[in-house]
Each structure stands twice: as C-alpha cells, then as structure tokens.
C-alpha cells in the first residue's frame, strides 16, 4: 500500500497487484540518498504521527539520523516539491542540474532535508542495503502526492516493469507476493523489498507550491529543461528566473492564485510556456528582453486581471494556447519581430484584449478565442504574419481591429458569432486572409479597407440578417473562399477592388441578398455565389477582366445576371439557371474565361461557341439531357471546363489539340459511358470539379506540364479513374471526389503542386497514389471514407501536407515516404479500423495538426523523420489504432494524440530530441505508446492512459524530460523503460564509489515478507 502520490515521477498503482520491478539502474534519480566522493549530506527524517516503535538510523557516515515512517504525506519530492505551509521554503543555490530530489554534497554543498511524519508503522523493521552499515526501512500507505511526474495506475493489475535502465527512476516493484524473496541489485549484497499498492502518482515534473510564501529561486542555471509542471496554487507563489540561457521553460506552470507571478528576464532563447496556468485575478507573466523563444504553448489566465506583457521579443513561436477567460485579461505584445503567435489564445470574457503592435512577421492566431462581448484584438503595424487560424469572437462586442498589416496569412478561422462582432481591417498589404471567418449574428461586420493583395476569405460566415462585409480599396486579393450571407439583408459591398480572387463561396440564400460590384478591375470573382431566392441579383458593371463567377446560383425563374461591357473576364464558375426561361445574355465579350458553371437542365438548352479566340471556357457547363452537346474545336488556349455537367450516357466532350487551357473546374459525367480524353495538354488549370458518377467514367491525363489541377473532381462510381502522370508543378486537387470502391487517382512524377484541398475517396478501394512529388501544398481535404481508400505519397520534398485528409473506413491508408520538409497533417481523418498513414524518410515537416484514426486498426507509421512539428491532434479512438514513429530526429511531437480505444498504440523509436507529448490520450485498456531510442526529448506533457491495459514502453531514451502527466488509471497499464541514460526515475542506484541508503516501504498485506 505504497500510497505516495509521489515516487517516480507520478506513477500511481492504487490497486493490490500493481508492480514496479527496477533492476540494474545506473543513474541517480528522484528520491534516493546517495554519496559520491567527498559528498556530505544532511538528511532530516520526517516526524511520524504514531511511530510506536520508531528507531533512528544513521546514514552517509553522518551524525544525522533517518527515520522510517508510515503514511508518507509529502505532496512532493523533487520536481513536484510541495511545500503546503506558508513558511515552507526550498532554497537551492549553486545547483548545476536542479530537480532530482536526492541529498547530495559536492565541494562545499550542504543540504538539509525534512522527512515526513508517518501514521501506522506498527512493526517496522530496518534493512541494510548497498554494502552500507545503514538500515533501510519499509512502511505502509506512502501517501506522498509526488514521485514520478504523475503516472497514474488506479486499477488492480497496473504494472510498471523497468529493466536495464541506465537512469534512475521509477521507484520500486510492487506485488502481492505472500512469499516475497530478496532481490540483489547493483552487484550489492543488499536486498530490495517488494511492496503492494504503490500508489505514488508523481515525482519530479510537477513542482507544487500550494501555499502563499512558497518560492523557488533559480539563478545561474545554464540550459535546463525547466518547468515541466510547476504548480504555484497560492497567492504569493513566485518563480523568479534570471540569467537563464536556453531552457525549455514552462511546460506546465500553474499559478492559480491571485498574486502568483513569473518574472522572466534576460532569457536568451527558451521554449517558453507550454502550459502556464494563471487562473487567478492578479496573475502576471512579465516577459522582457527575450530573444527567440517558443512562447506560450498553453498560457492560462482565467481570472480578470491576468496579464501577459511581452516586450522586446525578437522571433518567438508565441501562444500555442493562451487562455484569458476573464474579463480584464490582456496580452500586450509590442516590438515583437517575427513570432508564430497565437495558436490558441482564449479571451472568453468581456474585457479581454490582445493589443499587438510593431510586430514584424509572425504566424499569428491559430486559435484566438474572444467569446465575450468586449473582447478585442487590436493589431497594428504588423508586417507579414500568418494571422488568425482560429480567431473566436462569439460575443456581441468582439472586435479584431487590424491596421498597417503588410502581408499576413490572416484568418483561418475567425469566429464572430454575436451581433456586434466586427473585424476592421485597414492598411493590409497582401495577406492570406480569412480561411474561416464566422459572423453568425446579425450585426457582424468585416470592414476591409486599403488591402493590397491578400488571399481573403476562405470561409466567411455571416448567417444573420444584418451581416455585412464592406470591402473597399482592395488591390488584388484572393478573396472569399466561403462567404456565407444566409439572411435576407446580408450584403457584400465591394468597391475599388483592383484584381482579387474574390468569392470562393458567397452564399446569399435569402431574397434580398445582393452583391453590388462596381469599379472592379480584374479579380477572380465568385467562387460560389448563391442567390437561391427569386429577387436575388448580381449587378456587374464596369468590370475590366476578372475571373468571375465560381459558383453563381440563380435557381428561381426571374434570376438574372446582366453582364455588359465586360472586356476579358474569367466568367462563370458556376452559373445555375435551372428554370426554362433562364438566360445569360453575353454581348461584346472579347476574350473571357467563360462558363465556370453554366447549368442548362432543360433539353433544348444550347450554348453554341465558335470562333472564340482565347477564353477560359466552361467552368461549369451543365447539360443534363441526353442530346446536350458542347462541340469545341480549334480553340487556342482557353481555361476550359470548370464545371461541365453531362449527366446522360451519350454526353461527350471531345477535346483535342488544346494548347494550354485552365481545364475542368467542374466536369460532370454522371453516366457510365461519359468520357473526357485529354492528351497533349501543355500547362492548363485542370479539374476544379470533374464529376464522373458512373462506373466507367474516366479522365486520362498524361504528359501535362504544370496545370492547376483538380479543384473538384468527382468520381462517385467504382471504376472511376483519374490517371495523372508526368505532371510538373500544378495546383492539384482542391476537391477530388471518388466515392466508389475502385476510384483511383494515380499521381506520379509531380514536381511541386498545391495538391489536395479536398480529395474525396469515400469508397473502399479508392486510391490516390502520389509519388515523386517535389514540394506541393498537399492535402487540404483528402477524403477516403471507405475501407480500402489509400493515398500513397512518396518522394515528396517539402509540401504543406494534409490539412484535412479523411480516411473514415477500415483500410484507408496514406503512405508517405521520402518527404523532406512538409507541413503535414492538419486534419487527417482515419475513422475506420484499418486506416493507416505510413510516413517514412520525412526530413522536417510540421506534422499532424489533426490526425484522426477513430477505428481500431488505424495506424500512422512514421519513420526516418528528421525534425518535424508532429502531432497537434492525432486521434486514434479505436482499439487497434497505432502510430509507429521511428528514426525521428528532433520533432515537436504530440500536441494531442488521442488513442481512446484499447489497442491504440504509438510506437516511437529512434527519436533524437523531440518535444514529445503535449496531450497523448490513450483512454482504453490496451492503449500503448512504445518509445525507443529517443535521445533527448521533452516528453510527456499529458499522456493519458485511462484504461487497464494501457502501456507506455520507453526504451533507449537518453535524456528526456519524462512524464509530465502520464495517466494509466486502469489495472493493466504498463510503462516499460529500458536502456535509459538520464536521471529522473526514483530508484536506488550505485555508481563507482557511491553509497546510497534507500528506505523501503511497508506493504499492506505482506504476510511473509522477507528482506
């Protein structure tokens, strides 16, 4: 019944059969007394509560006695020091390697250690170990809340087998021996004792200063991995850090009281705050003079006065998870040069603010959250950041004023769900703007002015009636990938816009929705305008040469699109005239990109095109009747068929001798014999929306040099194929759709395309073989929902990989090999049992922002990966899900691995120095995380193995910061560690000339306990 919540970095064995065998440990660790040459240590035993027959012990040849005690209630022990009283202090000075919680003495070092009082020793016996004349004691109900960084094995069969460890560590082996025999360790004649119900959940990796006066002054420290889990829950807790050169700082600082502070000054280049927690009102984190740290992976300022003043910071990776949930929370950032900013800022209260000024070129807001009414994010003087991957302004007064921004990638996911939410953008030069703006309330606005050339709105959402998006003075941006104006008064006034790619998905589903466009010079306009009501209009006048209508939809009879005086635009990405009298009068048009999505669903609809010189032709023609034809001949160099639709069996589109068109943004061949033979095409923008819903539909593409490929291929039948070979450098597959079982998209020899924004392989045999691809932006939305879907990727040099791979069936695979340095998997989804993602030979990618392997056999084999940012959100919710990682050199590993089923595994081998597991989650019984050959990683910020058979085998690990929060709450959870070279695991050890006294713990039902 070793109930200490400490001991070996947090190992918790609360049940009776829990065992922890440790043998052959060579390195000192967490909780032992040791003696080196010339070492003198004073150790103060702890007072017991009811010692009855307590005897003192002399150790280390010192006149200081040791006591044995029961119910060891210390909430700490090295790296989770818990000093729960107000005057408790732990002064550490001159330590070159702080945190191991042993008494030691080097030249001139003297340490006093206070032992803790026990409760029910009853029949305490001494033990002699390590060839010393000093006895060891065993005791019961060791209740220390530290030891082993939080390993939790709350069930009965939990085991922790440790063999051949080179480093100290985990603290003892337990059992229900009844006939317990002695164990000889370290070539000493001293026996080790086994004991039962070792419930210690911690040890190092979780400093706990729950009282008000607790302090941890650290000075003159060279380059430690600092605070993997500091806890300062009281009001006066402080952590002054000064003169620190280059540590991995605060993987989990916790300052839950009001006066908690963390003054950091003169820090050169640390990985800062992986999990700062300032939950009280006066919590502050003043950071000044910091050169280039990875800043705030998880700052938490949940109270009203929490602040994070950052000044003079050169180029950090900033706020992976700032949390300012109270009303007065602020994050003033000034003079910051080029950081990766806010991966997850959270300002859920009304007065939360994030003033950013003078910032040069950061990757900004991957997940800002301003859910209250007064939340603001003033951004000014920002040069060229990747901005807002997930801004969230769900309350009514939320605002995001952006001014003087030069060229950022802006808003991947702005969320302004309340009525007064605003996003004023002014003076912005050329950013990639709004990947997912969300303005779901009535007064939401997005004023954009003076914007030069950004990629704008990948997903604006204005679902309420008064939502507006005033855009003025915009030069040439890629605008609105997904504007949504579903209410009646929604408007998008666009004026003075020079040449942007405009509206990837405008949606005006109500009757009064309007899109007035005037004075626009040459933009790529309307990727998905939707005017489903009868009075919807799109007046276009004085437009010079834009790429127009990516998806106009006029489903009512009176819908009109009057176009006049247009010189040379890319026209109709998706015009839809489903009524019989719908017309598209085109006159005086010289050389446009024509029909992005014409739809003539009646049998007599015709579009005779002849003698046209060089247009971008048919972005979305729709000929749903059997006799519909589109004969195209002698066309020189158009952007061809962005959305042809031939739903009948005899529909044909013969294309021959075409030089260099933008081809098929939306071809639709829903019948079995539909064909689109394309050969000898030089460099087109290819298939933004091919649709081959029948089984024999084919699109053979060969010898294509450098096209923008497949924004929306659709092969919904089983034999649909899209063979692509010898393609040099296209923008590939924004929306391939292979919903049947035999659908394939073989891609080989592709040099450097923007690949798969939305591949869809929903059937079992769907495949997308990609090989020899040099440097593409890969898979923004691959979808392989069936069991045999595969995406083999090999020889890819440096792509932005998988923003949204979806392999929801059991056999779905994504083999990736020879990839040099991609941004990998923002949203891989392998929800079936056999889904796999084999990755090998990858040099340095940003890996898995959201891998999803929810089925039992899902796997992600990663091998030969050099230095990627790994797994921001791997999800393996089924039992057989696995993530084998081998030969990985130095990645930032697992921000959120999720293996919630019983057989989920994460084998990691040959990993050199990664920042490991920010949030591994193995909640089922057989979940495993085998880690082997890891050199020096920052390990486990939050491993979670809540089921009984969860295992975490770690072998050959050299010097990691180990287990920030391993959680093995079930009975069979195991953590196998072998060949560890680094200290930190809490066992007795012996080196040359080393003498150690070890206090064994008493068992609860020893019956016949023998030394």
Helices and strands as residue ranges (DSSP letters): E 22-23, E 57-58, E 65-66, E 126-128, E 135-137, E 162-163, E 183-184, E 191-192, E 218-219, E 225-227, E 241-242, E 248-250, E 264-265, E 271-273, E 287-288, E 294-296, E 310-311, E 317-319, E 333-334, E 340-342, E 356-357, E 363-365, E 379-380, E 386-388, E 402-403, E 409-411, E 425-426, E 432-434, E 448-449, E 455-457, E 471-472, E 478-480, E 494-495, E 501-503, E 517-518, E 524-526, E 540-541, E 547-549, E 563-564, E 570-572, E 678-679, E 701-702, E 724-725, E 747-748, E 770-771, E 793-794, E 816-817, E 823-825, E 839-840, E 846-848, E 862-863, E 869-871, E 885-886, E 892-894, E 908-909, E 915-917, E 931-932, E 938-940, E 954-955, E 961-963, E 977-978
